[in-house]
Amino acid sequence: MKQYVMDACAALAALNNELGAERVDALMASDARIFMSSVNALEVCYDMARRSGSMTQVKMTLDELLSWPVEMVYQLDKDMLLAAAKFKTKNRMSLADAIALGLAQVYGATLITADHHEFDPLEAAGLAEFEWIR
């Protein structure tokens, strides 16, 4: 079974029906196993809080995320932390992106994203596998 890790930009595309939402929806409807770090879920919640200013809307967004066929990873083990630290140290990226990549590396998963700016260099170097939604 194919495994994926979803980052915040992919989740936001699906939540906001943005370009790429159909690809995220198709992956969630497939038999693939999909994970998401709670740190990336926090990024989604932060984005909603910033846009709406409403903690009620943030809670509704989080409830929707938690209803998806996505396994939320609340704790990072030592291997995930070390992998994330390696990505963060050697590449210019956010902490949440490094955690998503560390999770993907440990799980042998493909990262679902639209964040070409951060990840194109890693793909070109063969350091990670990506499923581009746009």
C-alpha positions, 0 to 999 in steps of 0.5 A, spaced: 500 500 500 502 506 498 504 511 503 503 519 503 504 524 508 500 531 507 503 537 508 499 544 510 499 547 503 496 540 501 491 540 506 489 548 505 488 546 498 483 541 499 479 545 505 479 551 501 477 548 494 483 551 491 487 548 485 490 541 487 484 540 491 481 534 486 488 531 487 488 531 494 481 528 494 483 523 490 488 521 494 484 521 500 479 516 496 484 511 494 486 505 498 493 509 500 495 510 507 496 518 509 499 521 515 499 528 517 504 531 523 500 535 528 505 540 527 502 541 520 495 541 522 497 547 527 499 550 520 493 549 517 489 552 524 494 558 524 492 560 517 485 559 518 485 563 525 489 569 521 484 569 515 478 569 519 480 571 526 475 566 529 477 560 534 470 557 532 472 557 525 479 554 527 475 549 531 471 547 525 477 546 521 481 542 525 474 538 526 474 537 519 481 535 518 480 530 524 474 527 520 479 525 514 482 519 512 488 521 515 492 518 520 494 524 525 501 523 528 502 527 535 508 524 537 515 524 533 520 519 535 527 519 535 528 517 528 523 522 526 526 528 530 533 526 527 531 526 520 527 533 521 533 536 524 537 533 518 532 536 513 532 543 517 539 544 517 541 542 510 536 546 507 532 552 507 525 551 510 520 551 515 520 547 521 513 544 519 516 542 512 522 539 515 518 535 520 513 533 514 519 530 510 522 527 516 516 523 517 515 521 510 522 519 510 521 514 516 515 512 514 518 511 507 512 515 504 511 520 499 510 528 501 503 531 498 505 538 497 504 544 492 510 547 495 515 547 489 519 553 492 521 549 498 522 542 495 524 542 488 531 542 490 530 536 494 526 533 489 532 534 484 537 532 488 533 525 489 533 527 497 525 525 497 519 523 493 513 528 492 506 528 489 505 535 486 498 537 487 499 543 482 
